[in-house]
Amino acid sequence: MTDPATPVTQEASQRYLALIPAAGVGARMAAGSPKQYLPIGGKPMLRHTIDAFRSSPLIAHTYVVVSADDPFIDGVVPAEGVTVLRCGGATRMESIRNGLRMLHGSVSLDDWILVHDAARPGLDAELIARLIVETGEHPAGGLLALPVVDTVKRHVGGEVATVTRDGLWLAQTPQMFRYQLLCRALDAATDPAAITDDASAVEALGLAPKLVEGHPRNLKVTLPADIRIAEMYLAAFRTEPTTN
């Protein structure tokens, strides 16, 4: 595991910035509020995600993208180190695009943007450092991912076939790209259905982001049963930030 204190050599003009799209409604969770605000281990899921970036000495600032009329966010964000961008869109990709436009002029074209799902509360400073250190100066950026270990089946038209898992990875977040590249990739994405994550937009440009091995604790909370799994991981691994 990468030490979160591992020194990272970077040019003076570049920083590492977190961008968390949090404008979704979480329909599959069937809850009374958007899933990013559901409590996990005693505090909102989104706050766990924010605190992961606040606990990392490598992250210069964290931005959270929410809808313009979000009534919950003010009670979740800490007083320092986080900026709320009320420009969320109808889709995740639209929210990220809008957030990047809001940052125009206040960030360098060479700054690294770490886009992370609000519903992945298992992130921590170690995984953030691993992504940053192992991605290094890779021109296409990088993302956390897990190699597939289970047998994979394809079910089409009633037919079932086993698919080789060699070379298959499950994408996680954060996904980290330079500001200029990420803007260009998302602006060029004309088919939202083909862009399932930020890395796929970069890949559509003919580039190959680096895969950095993540951890199962960095799971995405999608269904009600996932909350208990996330709580188990958090109880075992989470280190709280030292600031309020």
N, C-alpha and C positions, 0 to 999 in steps of 0.2 A: 504494500500500500504506500502511495506517495505521501511523504511528510508534507502537511499543509504549509510548513514553514520553509519548504524548499525554495531557495532563491531562484527568481525568474529574471533572466536578462531581457530587457525590453528597451526599445528606443524611447527617448524622452517624450516623443509626440504621441505615443500610444498608451491606451489604458484598457483595462478589462471592466466592462460594464454589463450588468445583468438586466435583461428585459423579460418581464413575466406577463404574458397575455392572460388576463383574468376576467374577461367579459362574457364567458360562457354561462349557460344556464344549467348544465349538467342534467339533461332530461332523463338519462338512463338511471340516475340515482333515485329518481322519484321522491325527492325531499322537498321540504317547504321553502328552501332557500337554495341559491346556487351552491353546488357541491364544494367550491373552494372555501366556503365559509362554515362548512360543517365542522363540529369539534372532533379533533383527534387528539387523544392524550391530554385533554383539558384545555386546548386552545384551537382556534380556527386553523384549518388545513393550510390556508394561504399564509398565515403567520409563520408556520413551520418552514415553509418554502422561503419566505423573506429572511427569516433568521439564519437559514443556511448560508445565504450570501453575505449577510452582516457578520457572520462568524469568520469569514475568509479575509485574511489580510491582503489578498491579491485583488479583491473586487473594489474598484474605486467608488462605485455608486450603483444603486438598484432602482429601476423604474418598473412600475406596475401599471399595466394598461387595463382600464375598466370602462364600462359603459358610462355615458354622460350622466345618467340618472341613478347610478349605483348608490343605494342607501346604506350599505354595510361597510364600505372600505375605510371610512374615517375612524371607525372604532377598531380597526385591525392593524393599520400601519403604525410603526413606531414614530417617535418625534423626530428622529434624525436618520440620515443615511438612505432615505427612500423618498422618491418623488412619484406622485400619482398622476397619471396621464389619463384624463377622461375623454378618450377618443376611440373607445372600443368599437369594433364593427360587427357585422352579422356573422362572420366566420373568424376562425383563429388567424388565418393568413391576412385577412383584412385588418384585424386588430394589430398585428405585428407591423404591417405596412404603415398604418396610421401612426403607430408609436415611433417608428423610424423617421417619419416625416416630422413629427414633433421635435425630434432630437436634432434635426438638421440645423447646423450653425452652432450648436453647443457641444458637438463631439467632432473628433478628427476623423477624416476618411479612413485612417489606419487604425482607429480604435477597434478593439475586439468586442463584439456583442455576443453575450451568452444568453440565448433564448431558452427559457425553461418553462415547462408546464406548471401551472399553479397547483395541479392535482398530483404532483410528485413530491410529497412532503419528506421523503426519505433521503433527500440530498444532504450532503454535509461538506465541510471544508476539505476533507481528504479527497473526495471525488472531484470537487472543483479544482483542486491543485493538480490532481492526476490529469484531468482534461487539459489544463493550461500547459503543464510541463510537457506532456507527451505530444500534444499538437504542435508545440513550439511555433516555428514560423512557417508551417505548412501553408502553401499558397491557397489551398482550397478549404482551409479550416479543418475542424474535426468535431466529433460528437461521441458521447458515451453510448455504448451498445453492449449487448450480451451475445456471445455465440450460442446458437441453438443447440441444445443438448438432447431434447426429446425427439422421438421419431415423428416425422412430419407426413401427414396424409393429405391428398388432394381429393375432394369429393365434387365431381362435376357430372350432371346428368344421370345421377344414380350410380355412376362408376366410381370406385375408390382405388387410388393408387398411392404407393409410398414414394415420397420425394426425397432425394438425397439431401441431407442436412449439411453436407460439406460446403463451407463458405457462406452459410446462412447466418445472419446476425439479426437480433431484435433491437431496433433503434430505441434509445432513450433520449433524455435531455439532461443537461444543457447541450445545445448544439451551437458551436462557436465559430463565428466568421467575422472577418473585418467588415466594418460598417458599409464601406463602399461596395464590396462584393455582395453582401446580403441584400442591399437595396437594389442592385442591378438584377440579381437573381429573381427576387419577388416581383419586380416590375416587368420582367420578361415572361412571367408565368401566366399564360393566357388560358390555361385549362385548370381551374381550381381542383377538379376531381383527380387530376394527375399529380397534384402536389400534396402529398399526405404529411410531409414535414418540411422543415426549412432545408434540410440536406437534399431532399429530392429536387427542390428548386435550383440549388447549386449544381446538382448532377445534370440537370437539364441543359446547363451551359456547357456540358462536356467535361466537367471537372470531377475529381474524386476526393471527397473529404476523407480525412483519416479517421478510422475507427479506433476508439480508445475503450478498453474493457471497463464497463461500469460495475454495478452490483445489484443483486436481486432486491435489496432494500429500497432501491430507487424506482419502485413500481409506480405505475399510474393508477390512481384510485378512480375506478369507473363504475363499479357496482357496489351495492351496500356491503357485501361480504368482504370487499377489499379494505374497508375501514379497519376491521379487526386485524388483518394481516399487517397493515401499515402501523398500527399501534404496537404490535409485537416487535417489529423492526425498530421503531423509534425507542421503545423501552430498552432495547439491547444496545443501540448504537448512538443515540443522539447525545451530543454535548451542547449545552445551552450557551449562547453568546454571553459575554461578560458585561455588555452594555445594555441600557434600557432603551 
